[in-house]
């Protein structure tokens, strides 16, 4: 589905289902340098289980036009604008990494629109290694390689993809190689610069789910502890032996956590 | 600068895709000799069928042992994934059938394995898919052969049997200028000698019967997707409706939207394997996995032995020509040095300055070399292409493919090279007396 937000065309994967205003809606927001396809299995499940699904390509990513939004706050407001554009009053948000920060901020800024937030691989603060930021700044392929290496648990770097025949490391690299020049840097800077996380968490009034990968190097489990403590109504699911790329590494466990929460 | 730490080729050859069996602790990949896989509950079953959950349903579509092989080859090639097929021919057919239907057109190198030539020249036209064959060295010919309905460019990394080296970067660039993908048959080189995706190819397939399995005990193929081609890009838009338009055979799924990087593999598995059914048996996948574990050490020895044999044969009076790209007189010598720095494989051909009877005596006098229709075995092999693998190819096309009446194709194995040289020396002597 394509809608216009702030005058720019936005692509949303809907699981090949038309949006039905009578059904509850879930918006999926991807992380840095990614697109909607990182949620392929989970978003398709909900689209075929009585939900509207809008798995977005953020501006400047995938099939969506425009420059990247550049800050977590801007993405949060953009999500509200997306709901307006799609004619949806309220929605649950599922965000991964940068998308998790955006979901948190959106719930704090737009409490009447956001019913629940599921934060996958969250961290407050979400520190970005200098080497990664610098490589992304100059659009060096090393940035993609560092993320691929740091996003997967040691076991999944060897293999054992739950999706038959797919090489997870290759998919992670290829998806980021498709990102437009500067998009990853903009996203990483947004993660690095986001300073309102704990304040936003204290303002959130809707239920929150945190899904944490026990082997996550990009968003280490301890970096989610303060966030969890600041949220009023929360549930924390820790996935053992799982890295940051949790929707790929443990798609069923992520789906089960989401299905139990949403 | 901080550098990423990822596993290297030889390590991936042994480990990629596999892990100790969580149920038993078995270190070797188990042979999952099961047609079907039990669903925990009805909702899980429906989710598996509808691609909402990952897993196995039925071994025609996917199988855990085959999946390890697919993941391993994808890792070694640097792709996003792979599909194991019943044979290399099945992999080629699956690639073509996924990208086009009746009305489609392929531009292919004319230096092809005879079986591939048959499929393209005689069989696919019955289904409305035409092929134009071109001299693989002639970039203008590739370009001139591309039509509005062309959907694929295809060649072999090393042509069979003359070892024409495909200029993968150049042909890939040409393909991409026209919004088309390049498929290469990488059977003769394996990812140890060349990783075509690094040179711009978009799809790779192997007859895994050959060097990947390495022991001449199975028939199998693997089709690998680089995940780089943009099926809905500015130049390719409208050419690949199988990937960019709703597919009524799977709930109107648009594969390019479902998966940004693996649309081709999704369609190939969900339609091609499902409907054509040319899947690999798990026992076959397991045997190929055993072969790939030693691929790096075997390929190194294959190449070392081949260099010794090539040098020997080049000095024999009865040998009129040796076609091996490492030799300075091979037309693709410079290209081979650039694309194949580790070596040019273990298959090559020689032209004997001999009568047909002398050629026959030569082959029949060999004791270690096995006279059969295969390459890439641990044991050395020999064949006369004009009367066997390429016997259906017209004479003028044979000549264009670099095959003469006296051409002999050899596949050098892992025996002691001195024993192989003695065998060849004896056979040449016998032929000389015929």
Interface residues (C-beta under 8 A of the other chain):
Chain A: X13 X16 X35 X36 X37 X40 X41 X42 X44 X45 X48 X62 X63 X129 X131 X132 X134 X135 X142 X145 X146 X148 X149 X155 X157 X158 X159 X160 X161 X162 X163 X164 X165 X166 X167 X169 X170 X171 X174 X175 X177 X178 X251 X252 X255
Chain B: X1 X2 X3 X4 X5 X6 X7 X15 X16 X17 X18 X19 X47 X50 X51 X52 X53 X54 X55 X56 X61 X62 X63 X64 X66 X67 X68 X70 X71 X72 X74 X75 X78 X79 X80 X81 X82 X83 X84 X226 X227 X228 X230 X246 X251 X252 X253 X254 X257 X258 X259 X260 X261 X262 X265 X269
